Amino acid sequence: MTDKYAVIGNPIGHSKSPIIHKAFAHQTGEDISYEAILAPLDGFEVTVQALIVQGYKGVNVTVPFKFEAYHLFTTTNRAIDAGAVNTIDFSGSPIYGDNTDGVGLLSDIQQNLGITISGKRVLLIGAGGAAEGVLHPLLNQSPAKLLIANRTLDKAQNMKKKFLSKNNPAFILEAKTLDGLADAQFDIVINATSTGLTDTALPIPNSIFAKNCLAYDMMYGRETPFMAQARVAGAQVADGLGMLVEQAAEAFYIWRGVRPETQPVIQMIRALQMEKS
Ligand code: ATR
């Protein structure tokens, strides 16, 4: 019998998760269905409970429900580190909420792009949910230092404090505003702000991109102003499509115990995007 999975969000029409999971299923021969479900903003819990009753085996959770999901189920360490849940496995007892975003970013940077994080100077721009979700996994890779830079200093400082209160204070972690970057250089710069959505440039100097720097935008689907700037500054540029597919592969592995190949799926979605543009 076909096992049912879904992604729940609001909005959800843009989600690439159904295409990705159907491609994984086709590739691995796993008998699953996967659909996108729009939940009312105040109806996440009701929607999840209904899916459990209907025999669904698991769900992905996306904006804006990742934090609500965190409070509804028992959580894995990865979810606790992120303070958010993006993957729920209904098959066990208790039902577990996990988070595969961090591992998705690490797999894309380290395996797909071949860049080690250990020993590197890392700049994480943004202090919202997307940044917080990847902070801990990045620090676990032992960068030489990690600076959180955010438009609103308070939020960057709070993110730092929250992390250090839960973890080893020896981590080389700093927090600054975006205009405090004039004299600093980084080997890996990650844009975890939502500026790509609004086509807004970040007020950052070109000098932050060190020689051979990787500039990574967690957004995908088009060239953001951040990516364009980094390209001009001579950085190697990547968007977040690889992260999206890698986090999905980890969710697929949690549910099915089978690890799909991600490269063909990344290439397929990239080709679909090229056709559209
Ligand atoms: P997400 O869940 O995608 O992280 P979020 O929690 O709303 O969304 O966080 C959005 C992030 O993008 C924040 O770091 C925000 O900066 P502020 O904390 O100062 O609001 C950042 N951001 C959004 N628009 C921005 C802009 N025009 N310039 C700089 N940073 C911006």
Residues whose N, C-alpha, C, O or C-beta is under 5 A from the ligand:
A	BS01	ATR	G126 A127 G128 G129 A130 A131 N150 R151 T152 K155 A192 T193 S194 T195 T200
